[in-house]
Amino acid sequence: MKSVDLVIVGGGPAGMSAAVAAYDAGIKDILILERDKSLGGILRQCIHNGFGLHRFKEELTGPEYAYRYEIQVKERNIPFKTETMVLDISEDKVVTAMNSTDGMFQIKAKAIILAMGCRERPKGALNIAGTRPAGIFTAGTAQKFVNMDGYMPGKKVVILGSGDIGLIMARRMTLEGAEVKAVCELMPYSGGLARNIEQCLNDFGIPLMLSHTVVEIHGKERVEGVTIAKVDDRRRPIPETKQYIECDTLLLSCGLLPENELTRAAGISIDRITSGAVVDENRQTDIEGVFACGNVLHVHDLVDYVSEESDIAGKAAARYIKGENAAALPCTVELETDGRVRYTVPQRIVGKEDVTVYFRVADVFRDIKITVRDGERVIISKKKQKVAPGEMETVKITKDMLASLEGNKLTFSIE
């Protein structure tokens, strides 16, 4: 069995960022395992711009952003295996994987970083009435067909869900000559970034129908149309609002799910809201020496934040390997939410240094205060004109705040 200091599962932006950060922190014995045929992850098919504004201070396309990191990986001669599927991760950090060159093999790692990314919610999870005709795709699958394979999925399109991929595909399909009839969103607000609503829908006159869903798909061999309906405040379709839209394609943009089968199989605790691992501020899971970052931990709105978080994981893994935090520290502070704040990452803080906490809210709130409490004592109160589920929020917990805590819980709330 081969031994490697650091194994990184996933060669997308998270895995590459973590590898570069760990290498620069002094760990040279690194191996990246990627199941696709090349590094870059989902960014390879994201040919639109808008990436890198925070990270590189310039606007890049997805492939350009990924290539920046691929260059950094290759400049450092960090080894990677592509077309390699990781099958299992054990509690004692043995990685079992396979590919067509090496067959099945095992690697004993001193530390592991999980960076497997996320996948789209499939049609089977949506429970829409109707047959199973051709012409139903997830938005990401359609994106791959158009941007990488040169195929058009259809000519008359309805999109269900207003996540960022769905919004971007509304524009992409329009630019390729398709007619996008409508984007339907079950919730009373969009799940995408405000800039994408403006640039991808409003600029092209594509209607965004909030509080609407698809209740039936028509067609036997190929989609012929869909019936949509407005939903009430309990998200149940209102029968008298049904309307038929003729189309030959239905794209689904109904949320992303972290790829956490390996994480669960390893016995790592999963957060029920994020569907990612429960981690501390170093992105260490409850298995010592196993870290998680990127969209496998929680779904990010910007890839720049993925790289930022992966830097944290890479540097922390390097410290762990070098014995600078040889054992998992006892948990000192648990982070809780009031429901209006859906979740925080990290979920716990074990050290005494400054920590940036990422979180998402459960609804659109205006003229509010983001509050962090130590028991009854308010330690942070931050005014915001508007917060929305599609936009990641952050607050900084300073080391002085941590040193002055009276309890072992911090509660995040919207007031």
C-alpha positions in Angstrom: 0.0 0.0 0.0 1.4 3.4 -1.1 1.7 6.1 1.5 1.0 9.8 0.7 1.1 12.8 3.1 -2.1 14.4 1.7 -4.7 12.9 -0.6 -7.3 15.3 -2.2 -10.5 13.8 -3.5 -11.6 16.0 -6.4 -9.7 18.1 -8.9 -12.1 21.0 -9.4 -11.5 24.5 -8.1 -11.7 23.4 -4.5 -9.3 20.5 -4.8 -6.8 22.5 -6.8 -6.9 25.5 -4.5 -6.5 23.2 -1.4 -3.5 21.5 -3.1 -1.8 24.7 -3.9 -2.3 26.1 -0.4 -1.0 22.9 1.2 2.0 22.8 -1.1 2.9 26.4 -0.3 2.5 25.7 3.4 5.3 23.1 3.1 3.6 19.8 2.2 5.1 18.4 -1.0 3.8 14.8 -1.0 0.3 15.4 -2.4 -1.9 13.4 -4.7 -5.1 14.7 -6.3 -7.7 12.1 -7.5 -10.2 13.3 -10.1 -12.9 11.1 -11.7 -13.2 13.2 -14.8 -10.7 13.1 -17.8 -9.1 16.4 -16.8 -8.8 18.8 -13.9 -11.2 21.8 -13.6 -14.5 20.2 -12.4 -17.7 21.8 -13.4 -16.0 25.1 -14.4 -14.9 23.4 -17.7 -18.5 23.8 -19.0 -19.2 27.2 -17.5 -18.1 29.4 -20.5 -19.9 32.5 -19.3 -17.9 35.3 -17.5 -18.2 36.6 -13.9 -15.6 34.4 -12.3 -12.5 35.6 -10.4 -13.6 39.1 -9.5 -12.7 38.6 -5.9 -9.8 36.2 -6.3 -7.9 37.6 -9.3 -9.4 41.1 -9.5 -10.5 40.5 -13.1 -13.5 38.9 -14.9 -12.8 35.4 -16.2 -14.8 32.6 -17.7 -15.1 29.3 -15.9 -12.5 27.5 -18.0 -10.1 30.5 -17.6 -10.5 30.4 -13.8 -9.9 26.7 -13.6 -6.9 26.9 -15.9 -5.3 29.5 -13.6 -5.3 26.9 -10.8 -4.3 24.1 -13.2 -1.2 26.1 -14.1 -0.4 26.5 -10.4 -0.8 22.8 -9.8 1.5 21.9 -12.7 4.1 24.6 -11.9 4.4 22.9 -8.4 4.6 19.4 -10.0 1.7 18.3 -7.7 0.8 14.8 -8.9 -2.8 14.0 -10.0 -4.6 11.0 -11.4 -7.6 11.7 -13.7 -10.4 9.2 -14.6 -9.9 7.8 -11.1 -12.9 7.0 -9.0 -12.5 7.0 -5.2 -14.6 4.1 -3.8 -14.1 4.3 -0.1 -12.4 6.3 2.7 -11.8 4.6 6.0 -11.6 6.1 9.5 -7.8 5.4 9.6 -7.5 7.4 6.3 -7.0 4.6 3.8 -8.3 5.7 0.4 -9.5 3.0 -2.0 -9.7 4.0 -5.6 -9.7 2.6 -9.1 -8.9 3.5 -12.7 -8.1 1.8 -16.0 -4.4 2.1 -15.6 -3.7 1.1 -12.0 -6.8 -1.1 -11.5 -8.0 -1.0 -7.9 -5.5 0.5 -5.4 -5.2 1.8 -1.9 -3.4 4.8 -0.5 -2.6 5.4 3.2 -2.8 9.1 3.8 -1.7 11.3 6.8 -4.5 13.7 5.9 -7.4 13.8 3.4 -9.2 16.8 1.9 -12.7 16.1 0.5 -13.5 18.3 -2.5 -16.0 16.3 -4.5 -18.3 19.2 -5.4 -22.0 18.9 -5.8 -24.6 17.5 -8.2 -28.1 18.7 -9.4 -31.3 17.5 -7.9 -32.8 15.1 -10.5 -36.4 14.9 -11.9 -37.1 11.8 -9.8 -36.8 13.9 -6.7 -39.4 16.4 -7.9 -42.5 14.1 -8.2 -44.0 15.9 -11.3 -47.0 14.1 -12.9 -46.7 12.9 -16.5 -44.9 10.4 -18.6 -41.1 10.2 -19.2 -40.7 11.8 -22.7 -37.4 12.9 -24.2 -36.6 16.6 -23.7 -36.2 16.8 -19.9 -32.7 17.8 -18.7 -31.1 19.2 -15.6 -29.8 22.7 -16.4 -26.2 21.5 -15.9 -26.6 18.6 -18.4 -28.0 21.0 -21.0 -25.1 23.3 -20.3 -22.7 20.5 -21.0 -24.5 19.6 -24.2 -24.4 23.2 -25.5 -21.1 24.4 -24.3 -18.9 21.3 -24.6 -20.6 18.9 -27.1 -22.2 21.4 -29.5 -25.7 20.0 -29.2 -28.9 22.0 -28.7 -31.3 20.2 -26.3 -34.4 21.9 -27.8 -36.0 25.0 -29.4 -38.9 26.0 -27.1 -37.8 25.9 -23.5 -39.4 26.1 -20.0 -37.1 26.2 -17.0 -38.2 25.1 -13.6 -36.2 26.6 -10.8 -34.3 29.9 -10.7 -30.9 28.8 -9.4 -27.9 30.4 -11.0 -27.4 27.5 -13.5 -31.0 27.8 -14.6 -30.8 31.6 -15.0 -27.5 31.3 -17.0 -29.0 28.6 -19.2 -32.0 30.8 -20.0 -29.6 33.3 -21.5 -27.4 30.7 -23.1 -30.4 29.0 -24.9 -31.7 32.3 -26.0 -28.3 33.3 -27.5 -28.2 29.9 -29.4 -31.6 30.7 -31.0 -34.0 28.9 -28.6 -37.2 30.6 -27.3 -37.3 30.5 -23.5 -41.0 30.8 -22.6 -40.6 31.2 -18.8 -38.6 30.5 -15.7 -40.8 29.1 -13.0 -39.8 29.3 -9.3 -41.7 27.5 -6.5 -40.5 30.0 -3.9 -41.6 33.7 -3.7 -38.0 34.7 -4.4 -35.3 33.6 -6.8 -32.5 31.3 -5.6 -30.0 33.0 -7.9 -27.8 36.0 -7.7 -29.4 39.4 -8.4 -26.9 40.1 -11.1 -27.9 36.9 -12.9 -31.6 37.8 -12.8 -30.8 41.2 -14.3 -28.3 40.0 -17.0 -29.9 36.6 -17.9 -33.6 37.3 -17.7 -34.5 41.0 -17.6 -32.0 41.9 -20.4 -33.7 39.3 -22.7 -37.3 39.8 -21.6 -37.7 36.3 -20.2 -40.4 36.2 -17.6 -39.6 35.0 -14.0 -42.8 33.5 -12.6 -42.3 33.4 -8.8 -44.5 31.1 -6.7 -45.2 28.9 -9.7 -44.3 25.3 -10.4 -44.7 22.7 -13.1 -47.6 20.4 -12.2 -47.7 18.2 -15.3 -45.5 17.2 -18.2 -47.2 16.5 -21.5 -46.0 14.3 -24.4 -45.2 10.7 -25.0 -42.1 10.4 -27.2 -41.0 14.0 -26.8 -42.1 16.8 -24.4 -45.0 18.7 -26.1 -45.8 21.1 -23.3 -46.1 21.6 -19.6 -48.9 22.8 -17.3 -47.8 25.3 -14.7 -49.7 26.7 -11.7 -49.4 29.3 -9.0 -48.8 27.9 -5.5 -50.2 29.1 -2.2 -48.2 30.0 0.9 -47.9 26.3 1.7 -46.5 25.6 -1.8 -49.6 23.7 -3.0 -50.7 24.3 -6.6 -53.9 26.4 -6.9 -56.0 24.5 -9.5 -57.8 27.6 -11.0 -54.4 29.1 -11.9 -53.2 26.3 -14.2 -52.0 27.3 -17.6 -50.5 25.2 -20.5 -47.2 26.3 -22.1 -46.2 24.6 -25.4 -42.5 23.6 -25.4 -40.3 20.8 -26.5 -37.8 21.0 -23.6 -38.0 21.3 -19.8 -34.8 22.3 -17.9 -34.6 21.6 -14.2 -32.7 24.0 -12.0 -34.0 22.8 -8.6 -31.1 22.9 -6.3 -27.7 21.4 -5.8 -26.7 18.6 -3.5 -23.2 18.1 -2.1 -21.7 14.8 -3.3 -21.3 13.3 0.2 -21.7 9.5 -0.3 -18.0 9.0 0.6 -18.4 11.3 3.5 -21.3 9.4 5.0 -19.7 6.0 4.3 -16.6 7.2 6.3 -18.9 7.9 9.3 -18.5 11.6 9.2 -21.3 13.7 10.8 -23.5 15.5 8.2 -25.3 18.8 8.7 -29.0 18.2 8.0 -29.4 21.7 6.4 -26.2 21.9 4.2 -26.1 18.2 3.5 -22.3 18.6 4.0 -19.9 17.6 6.7 -20.0 19.3 10.1 -16.7 21.1 10.4 -14.7 23.5 12.6 -13.1 26.7 11.4 -10.1 24.7 9.9 -12.7 22.8 7.8 -11.8 19.6 9.8 -14.5 17.1 10.2 -15.1 15.0 13.3 -12.6 12.5 12.0 -9.2 13.8 12.9 -7.1 14.7 9.8 -10.1 14.6 7.3 -11.0 18.0 6.0 -13.8 19.2 3.6 -14.1 22.3 1.4 -16.0 23.7 -1.5 -19.4 22.7 -2.7 -19.1 19.2 -1.0 -19.3 21.1 2.3 -22.0 23.7 1.4 -23.1 25.1 -2.0 -21.4 28.4 -2.7 -22.7 31.2 -4.9 -19.2 32.3 -6.1 -16.3 30.1 -7.0 -14.0 32.8 -5.5 -15.4 31.8 -2.1 -14.7 28.1 -2.9 -11.1 29.0 -3.4 -11.0 31.1 -0.2 -12.4 28.2 1.8 -10.1 25.6 0.2 -7.1 27.7 1.2 -8.2 27.4 4.8 -8.5 23.6 4.4 -5.2 23.2 2.6 -3.3 25.2 5.2 -5.0 23.4 8.1 -4.2 20.0 6.6 -0.5 21.1 6.2 -0.4 22.1 9.9 -2.0 18.8 10.9 0.5 16.7 8.8 3.4 18.7 10.4 2.0 18.0 13.9 1.3 21.6 14.7 -2.2 20.6 15.7 -1.6 16.9 16.2 -4.9 16.1 17.8 -8.4 17.5 17.2 -8.9 20.2 19.8 -11.9 20.0 22.1 -14.8 22.0 20.8 -15.0 25.3 22.6 -17.9 27.1 20.8 -20.9 25.7 19.1 -22.6 27.9 16.5 -26.4 27.9 16.5 -29.0 29.7 14.3 -32.5 31.0 14.8 -34.1 29.5 11.7 -34.1 32.8 9.8 -30.4 32.1 9.5 -30.5 28.7 7.9 -27.0 27.5 8.7 -23.4 28.5 9.4 -20.1 27.2 8.2 -18.2 26.4 10.3 -20.6 24.8 12.8 -18.1 25.0 15.6 -15.0 27.0 16.6 -12.1 25.2 18.4 -9.4 27.8 18.4 -8.9 31.3 19.6 -8.0 33.1 16.3 -10.2 35.3 14.1 -12.8 33.3 12.2 -14.9 34.3 9.2 -18.4 32.6 9.5 -20.3 32.0 6.2 -24.1 31.7 6.4 -27.3 31.8 4.3 -30.7 33.1 5.3 -34.0 31.3 4.9 -36.0 34.1 3.1 -35.7 37.6 1.7 -35.5 40.0 4.6 -35.2 43.8 4.3 -34.0 46.5 6.7 -32.7 44.0 9.2 -29.9 43.4 11.7 -27.7 40.4 11.6 -27.1 39.6 15.3 -24.6 37.3 17.0 -25.3 36.6 20.7 -23.2 35.1 23.5 -26.2 34.0 25.7 -28.1 37.3 26.1 -25.2 39.5 25.3 -25.0 40.9 21.8 -21.4 40.7 20.5 -22.1 41.6 16.8 -25.0 43.7 15.3 -24.7 44.4 11.6 -27.3 46.4 9.6 -28.3 45.2 6.1 -30.8 46.7 3.7 -31.5 43.3 2.2 -30.5 39.7 2.6 -31.6 36.8 0.3 -31.1 33.0 0.2 -29.2 33.2 -3.1 -26.5 35.4 -1.6 -23.9 34.2 0.9 -23.3 36.4 3.9 -20.3 36.6 6.2 -19.4 37.9 9.7 -16.1 37.9 11.4 -15.7 36.6 14.9 -12.5 38.1 16.3 -10.1 36.5 18.7 -10.9 39.2 21.2 -14.6 38.2 21.0 -13.7 34.5 21.4 -11.5 35.3 24.4 -14.3 37.3 26.1 -17.1 34.7 25.7 -19.0 33.8 28.8 -20.7 30.6 27.4 -19.9 28.0 24.8 -22.5 28.9 22.2 -23.0 31.7 19.7 -26.4 32.2 18.3 -26.8 33.8 14.8 -30.2 35.6 14.2 -32.0 38.0 11.9 -33.9 40.8 13.7 
